[in-house]
Amino acid sequence: MENVENLSNYLWEYVLLYGPRLVAAILTLLVGLWIVGILTKVINKLLNKKQIDPSLTPFLRGLFSGLLKILLIISVLGMLGIEMTSFIAIIGSMGLAIGLALSGSLQNFAGGIILLIFKPFKVGDFITAQGHSGTVEAISIMHTILKSPQNETIIIPNGSLSNDSIVNFSSEQLRRVDWVFGVGYGDNTEKTKKILNELLNSDERILKDPASVIALQQLGDSSVNFVVRAWVENSQFWPVFFSMNEKVYKTFEEEGLNIPYPQMDIHLHKNN
């Protein structure tokens, strides 16, 4: 009978000691889960507002929610008097080991998240990166796939792609086309500029605003070089570039302007 009474006293002391902690921990858990749910919805709205890639939104929402729940559980266990230092150390060690084992994959994974969030390019853009040029076919969480002009499939890891320079040729509506045309020394420079200006004005694909530029750029070794700069719609860049090269070649020939090529004068000296 005395043992039962001692047990009852012990249990009652235990309840008085840990009961308030347990109630506080349960309340903290319930309120915390409610707050995590609200914050997760807020994050979801922000991701949708910023038009984050649909394939990435669920992952980021789940990652954010999972981290908050882990922190909440650690806090609740700490309120109950459970020592969490060793537990956190074990989790940290496991995370470090996994991180070292998957360093390359994690770098690509992080790079994919960066690319999908900040969007330096999108599917359909023509870019140059990592020494490769092509149209973006797909952006996954680990790799970006390009299709080269030669119809080659190029797979670039997102880790290296997100840490290097990227040239996006499709991001702007307009592009500037640059040419350098040379004529021979002695040819009429004003006539050359007039012909080039007429060729630019005759092409409806070349925009009037911004205005085109024709200027004498350089007195070369065997030619007088004129630089020509014109603005076109992005999609017309290469058609206009190739077309103007052909027109200039034909027109210069018809107008008697010489298109020079490298020459070398050789002087022979006869020794007596």
C-alpha positions, 0 to 999 in steps of 0.5 A, spaced: 500 500 500 505 504 501 508 503 494 502 504 491 502 511 495 509 512 493 508 511 486 502 516 486 506 521 489 511 520 484 506 520 478 503 527 481 510 530 482 511 528 474 505 531 472 506 537 476 513 538 473 512 536 466 504 537 465 505 544 463 511 543 459 507 538 455 501 542 454 505 548 452 509 544 447 502 541 444 499 548 444 506 551 441 506 545 436 498 546 434 500 554 433 506 553 429 503 548 424 498 553 423 503 559 422 507 554 417 501 553 413 499 561 413 507 562 411 507 557 406 500 560 402 504 566 402 510 564 399 506 560 394 502 566 392 509 570 392 512 565 387 506 565 383 506 572 382 513 572 380 511 567 375 516 562 377 517 556 373 511 551 374 515 545 375 519 549 381 514 552 385 511 545 388 519 544 390 520 551 393 514 551 397 515 544 400 522 545 401 520 552 405 514 548 409 519 542 411 524 547 413 519 550 418 516 544 420 523 541 422 525 548 426 518 547 429 519 540 432 526 541 434 523 547 438 517 543 441 522 537 443 527 542 447 521 545 451 519 538 453 527 538 456 529 533 451 537 535 449 537 536 442 545 538 441 547 531 440 541 530 435 543 537 431 550 535 431 548 528 428 543 531 423 549 536 421 554 530 420 549 527 415 548 533 411 555 534 411 557 527 408 551 527 403 553 534 401 560 532 400 558 525 396 553 529 392 557 536 391 557 536 383 549 534 383 548 539 388 551 544 385 547 543 378 541 542 382 542 549 386 544 552 379 537 549 376 534 553 381 537 559 380 536 559 373 529 557 374 528 563 379 532 569 375 530 566 368 536 569 364 533 565 358 527 561 357 525 556 352 526 558 345 531 563 346 538 563 342 544 563 347 551 562 347 554 559 354 560 555 356 563 555 349 556 553 345 551 556 341 544 554 340 536 555 341 534 553 348 530 546 348 529 545 355 531 547 362 530 542 367 533 542 375 539 539 373 541 540 366 539 545 360 538 542 353 540 547 347 539 545 339 545 548 335 544 551 328 547 544 326 541 540 329 546 538 335 543 536 342 548 540 347 547 538 354 550 543 359 550 542 367 546 548 370 552 548 376 557 551 371 551 555 366 549 559 372 556 561 374 558 563 367 557 569 363 551 568 358 549 571 352 542 571 350 541 574 343 533 573 344 532 577 350 531 584 346 526 586 340 531 589 336 538 587 334 544 591 331 547 588 324 554 590 323 558 590 317 565 592 314 565 593 307 572 595 304 573 599 297 580 600 294 584 606 295 582 612 289 575 610 289 570 615 291 568 615 298 562 619 297 560 615 292 561 609 296 557 612 302 551 614 297 551 607 295 551 604 302 545 609 304 541 607 298 542 600 299 540 601 307 534 605 305 531 600 299 531 594 305 524 595 308 526 590 314 532 595 316 529 600 321 529 608 320 529 609 328 534 608 331 538 611 325 543 607 321 550 609 321 555 609 315 562 611 317 569 611 314 572 606 320 579 605 318 585 606 312 587 599 312 593 596 308 590 595 302 583 598 303 579 603 305 574 600 310 567 603 311 563 600 317 555 600 317 550 599 322 543 598 322 537 596 326 532 590 325 527 586 328 531 580 332 528 575 327 531 579 321 538 579 323 541 574 319 536 574 313 538 582 313 546 580 314 546 575 308 542 579 303 546 586 304 553 582 303 550 580 296 547 586 294 553 590 296 558 585 292 553 586 286 552 593 286 560 595 288 561 591 281 556 595 277 558 601 280 565 600 278 568 600 286 573 595 287 573 590 293 580 589 294 584 583 297 590 583 300 596 584 295 604 584 296 608 588 291 615 584 290 621 588 287 627 585 284 633 588 284 639 586 279 646 585 282 651 586 277 
